[in-house]
Amino acid sequence: MEKNLRDKVIFITGASRGIGREIALRCARDGAKIVIAAKSAEPHPKLEGTIFTVAEEIEKAGGKALPLMVDVRDETMVSDAVAKTVQTFGGIDVLVNNASAINLGSTLDIPMKRFDLIFSVNVRATFMCSKLCIPHLKKSANPHILNLSPPLSMKPKWFKKHVAYTMSKYGMSMCTLGMAEEFKKEGIAVNSLWPKTIIATAAISVNFSKLIYHASRKPSIMADAAHEILTTDSRSLTGNFFIDEHFLRQRGVTDFKQYSMHKFIPVLSDIFVDE
């Protein structure tokens, strides 16, 4: 199978910045048709990127872009975006459930409004976007759903400090586990991808110290791993919980220094990674 996404239609949630944007640009270099389904239509005071700036970058990189202002919590907006995608590009080959909300508050600290937000963005939107895209994915020659969520682990240490957030991210991973089995006969691959280390996104630069940002890896490692997954035959690769570095090593990548933000600062492991 050709390791290329030329003319494939790729629907990415939350692609206006960070890892979602990086995956979009990696796919664009192949000549893919990319839907940027995200909320940021107007510039954010602290965070760079809108659906329109990323659309420009995609076109410059060699892809075709369809920027759609979508709140993934809103069923009508998602449904309309899927319909618009099919109307514009003729179908859907790949769904990347990248949109995510984070709150590391403890049980007593997290307000219920934030609890509802992380569950509606992480669990409900992943389920809903998958549900609405699957009828179209069934018609693709190599259909993939990729959820940016961690391996499932019942170790108490991952629940102790932020049980709400852990449940929400594991909810995304349970979509992977269930849907991979449910749609195996149709040949739809459903996998999860998670970084081994902290990834240098705008959210990290705004919310954490400079040291943590410099001890991170570039989002391009996640984009390279995602590209490797999405260009593999969907019938041979489903129901996996991939860690970016481990998967890329299996596929022959040996130089991980290229992804470091700072060549002399050791990288920090991300949450939910046991090794």
Beta strands, then each sheet from edge to edge (+ up, - down):
strand 1: 9-13
strand 2: 33-38
strand 3: 64-69
strand 4: 94-97
strand 5: 144-147
strand 6: 189-194
strand 7: 241-243
sheet 1: 3+ 2+ 1+ 4+ 5+ 6+ 7+
end
